[in-house]
């Protein structure tokens, strides 16, 4: 006889505390089978079989399994498409309901619609909940109900709406006795899912309050340990955004603003899904990019001859992380100095960043290219030398990642910045002038 269970499907919420969907599943009273799927439709797009993010997920699942084992339960980890995994689950269990948390990306929306349709054929309810953001979809809009397209008024309304209700924690522990009881199941190894070991390096498991308290003063200096490194935890839900927001409110309003930026870009993606592969400001799709493949390869490798740009790209390639200020510099250099399509850079970051998130990555790249949600005109072009003088004046960051800097072996600049800026402004102006 098949055991009767409800299923909680972990995705971008890899934690057993303050988890909205998991709380509701456990509270419902039916024994909850916790499930994670190594989704082959996602993994198949990862070219690097030493992807540090997959290793991070695997380590996190191992930790979760230890916690569940201590409760007399077990995480069931499957490998395949969600459709195939749910066919396997429905064949093995008498599933009463499936619970999960919202995912806002267009591909995920289609996946969930397909799974919901399949479950409906089995008369299995499919419940999803808000968990990875404080405000979602249309919770923060203009008074007329239209979405904001500029950050500042969005952030103002976001803060006006915020109260303790939205920051409350979900007490999963109160109902942890409702996890389905079974002996520990084995978690597939990295080799079982066709990946190799690639530790992501030392990452803080929680917010460093000392760093957070000085975040507004240190966040722009790449040689300083002045950022929270919470991006990967927000991406995979290993920390609660509600907890981070409460801490940010107490410690540093600038840090809270960064969380609001994250939700602003998620709202843009939700309301304007065309940004996935097109400019938010559609007239910018008329720009004629140079798209020089040799120059793109040099940018990827950190061999442009611009030390701050090269330092950032080398840090990214080696660690899967790049300082946020430097992300803006390298993105401006690619799109403005080299006139290479922002989508090329966005895709490269998507392949490399530990904290890659579609909404934030897309929003950041469109901001750099001038085609996104930004009130500033397109002719903002970062000067790498001035950025260096301002944010790495002692060249500590550059010397760490470009040890051959100031030596004859260092690459010559692949473009003259002033001339490249003039070229960029000319191309943009021509593309944005009215079509005759």
Residue, then its C-alpha position, 0 to 999 in steps of 0.5 A: x500500500x502506498x504511503x499517504x504524504x504531501x510533497x514539499x518541493x524545494x527550489x530556490x528555498x534551500x532551508x528548513x527554517x522560516x520557509x513559507x511553503x514548507x510551513x504551510x505544508x507541515x501545518x496542514x497535518x499530512x506527513x510531508x515528504x521533502x523533495x529536491x530535483x536536480x533538474x536536467x533541463x537546467x543542468x543541461x545548459x551548464x557547460x562547465x561540469x565543475x560548476x561551483x553552484x552545483x557543488x554549493x547546492x549539493x553541500x546544502x542538500x547534505x546539510x539539510x539531510x543531516x537536519x532531517x535525519x535528526x528529526x527521523x525524516x529524509x530528503x528525497x533527491x531526484x535527478x531528471x526533468x520535473x515531469x519525470x520526477x513527479x511521475x516517479x513520485x506519484x507512482x511511489x506515494x499516495x500524494x495528497x497535495x504538493x507545496x512549493x514557493x513561487x518562482x517568477x522567471x518566465x521559464x519557471x512559470x511555464x514549468x510550474x504551469x505544466x506540473x500543475x496541469x499534470x497534478x490536476x490529472x491526478x486530482x492532486x492540489x498544487x499550492x505555491x507561496x510567496x517566499x523569496x521576496x518581501x513584496x511580489x508581482x503587483x504588491x508595489x505599484x503606482x496608485x493607478x495600479x500600473x507597475x513602477x519603471x523607475x527605482x526611486x518611487x518604487x523604493x519609496x512605496x516599498x518602504x511605505x508599505x512595509x510593516x511587521x506583517x511582511x517581515x514575520x518569520x514562518x515557525x517551521x520548527x513548531x510543526x517539524x513533527x509532521x515530516x514524513x518518517x523514514x530512514x535516510x535516503x542517499x543523495x546522488x553524488x556529483x558524479x551521479x548527476x554528471x558533475x565534478x567537485x568544485x568547491x565554491x570557496x569560503x562563503x559566510x553562512x550568515x550576515x556579518x553584522x560588523x560588515x553590514x553596519x559599515x556597508x554604506x562606507x565600504x561597499x564601493x571599494x573592491x580591495x576591502x572586505x566590505x560587502x555581505x556576500x549574501x547574494x548566493x544565499x538569496x539566490x538559492x534561499x539558504x537564508x530568509x529574505x525576511x530575516x535579512x530585511x529585519x537585520x538591514x533595517x536595524x543595521x544599515x538603510x543602504x543595505x536595505x536599499x540593495x534588497x529593494x533593488x533586487x525586488x525592483x528588478x524582479x518586478x520588472x521581469x514579472x511585468x515586462x518579460x520581454x526584457x529576458x532577450x530584449x531591451x526594456x526601452x525597445x528603441x535600444x534594440x536598434x543599436x548596431x553593435x560591433x560584436x568583435x569576437x576577438x575583443x570579447x574573448x579578451x574581455x572574458x579572459x581579463x586581457x583588455x589592458x585596462x587593469x580594473x576591468x581585467x582584475x574584475x574578470x579574473x576574479x570572476x573566472x577564478x572565484x565565481x564572484x565579482x565585486x559589485x562596483x567592478x561589475x558596473x565597470x566591466x559591464x560599461x566597458x563591454x557595452x560602451x567602450x567595445x560596443x558589444x551587445x549587453x546580452x553577450x556579457x549577461x550570458x557570460x555572467x550567467x555562466x560564471x556568477x555564483x549568485x547569478x539571478x536572471x532578474x538582477x543580472x538582466x537589470x544590471x546589464x541593461x542599466x550598464x548599457x543604458x537600455x534598462x530602467x534608469x532615468x540617467x541618459x545613455x551617455x553615462x560611460x564609466x572611465x576605467x582610470x577614474x573609477x580606479x583612482x576613486x575606488x582602488x587608489x592604492x591599486x590593491x585590488x588590481x595588484x591582487x588579480x593582475x600581478x603583471x600590472x605595470x610590467x612589460x608583459x601586461x596587455x596593451x589597451x585594446x581600445x583608447x577610452x576617449x575615442x571609444x566613448x565618442x564612437x559609442x555616443x555616435x552609434x547610440x545617437x544614430x540608433x535612437x534618432x527617429x527612423x526616417 
